């Protein structure tokens, strides 16, 4: 569900913008509200699974994601949709690390590699199918259908999870880092708000400048807190590895470019070049 939504929603943005009469900034927030909470809380979601039970936290994430998806489908306005997408991101942050952790705990060492490989392959397949599916649903049914589609999927996943998957957790319960999660959310949220609102208001606007400064301060505070926390959600020592730090820097640039590309491409194809949503999704 999370992987399909991550790619399918971009294709339906021009359609839902017209339907909800949303501004460009509101359309950006439809994407960023989900990504913001997913990115800020995904490490905390993994720690919660290790502490309270991976199956329990995964099931909670699926339920939250499904309820938020239904709210997205019934959204009467862009603001309501943005709020529901934020809750979707919280659910995604709980279920995404839990899914891989459950697989790792369910298989022996000899089979674990193949299981994780299957998980990765299916994730890539659903991500690739998302734009086509989203475009087809938006053209032939409604853009809301892509969110309603999550309900039966979630019901099946919950049934399998509760009936067939055993609870698992590590021998030692890890500590939690709510302070780090809060600062990460504030830092990312402040910077994101400033960058999204700056084209319309300008960087000199008090709200824009204030949010950028607050986001930068929260991000610096996050680094300080993580360096002193007993159980940091992001241990800073791992960045001493040049290979790890370089791979993450490359990933930042890669997904930064892809994020901008996949946001603007559907508008170009549908609004300027006259593509149908299905054609835009398959392009």
Secondary structure as the mmCIF struct_conf table of DSSP 4:
data_model
#
loop_
_struct_conf.conf_type_id
_struct_conf.id
_struct_conf.beg_label_comp_id
_struct_conf.beg_label_asym_id
_struct_conf.beg_label_seq_id
_struct_conf.end_label_comp_id
_struct_conf.end_label_asym_id
_struct_conf.end_label_seq_id
HELX_RH_AL_P HELX_RH_AL_P1 UNK A 2 UNK A 20
TURN_TY1_P TURN_TY1_P1 UNK A 21 UNK A 21
HELX_RH_AL_P HELX_RH_AL_P2 UNK A 24 UNK A 52
HELX_RH_AL_P HELX_RH_AL_P3 UNK A 54 UNK A 73
TURN_TY1_P TURN_TY1_P2 UNK A 74 UNK A 74
BEND BEND1 UNK A 76 UNK A 77
HELX_RH_AL_P HELX_RH_AL_P4 UNK A 78 UNK A 106
BEND BEND2 UNK A 107 UNK A 107
HELX_RH_AL_P HELX_RH_AL_P5 UNK A 109 UNK A 140
TURN_TY1_P TURN_TY1_P3 UNK A 141 UNK A 141
TURN_TY1_P TURN_TY1_P4 UNK A 143 UNK A 144
HELX_RH_AL_P HELX_RH_AL_P6 UNK A 145 UNK A 164
HELX_LH_PP_P HELX_LH_PP_P1 UNK A 165 UNK A 167
BEND BEND3 UNK A 171 UNK A 172
HELX_LH_PP_P HELX_LH_PP_P2 UNK A 173 UNK A 175
HELX_RH_AL_P HELX_RH_AL_P7 UNK A 178 UNK A 201
TURN_TY1_P TURN_TY1_P5 UNK A 203 UNK A 204
BEND BEND4 UNK A 205 UNK A 205
HELX_RH_AL_P HELX_RH_AL_P8 UNK A 206 UNK A 228
TURN_TY1_P TURN_TY1_P6 UNK A 230 UNK A 231
BEND BEND5 UNK A 233 UNK A 234
HELX_RH_3T_P HELX_RH_3T_P1 UNK A 236 UNK A 240
BEND BEND6 UNK A 241 UNK A 241
HELX_RH_AL_P HELX_RH_AL_P9 UNK A 242 UNK A 267
HELX_RH_PI_P HELX_RH_PI_P1 UNK A 268 UNK A 272
BEND BEND7 UNK A 273 UNK A 273
HELX_RH_AL_P HELX_RH_AL_P10 UNK A 277 UNK A 282
#
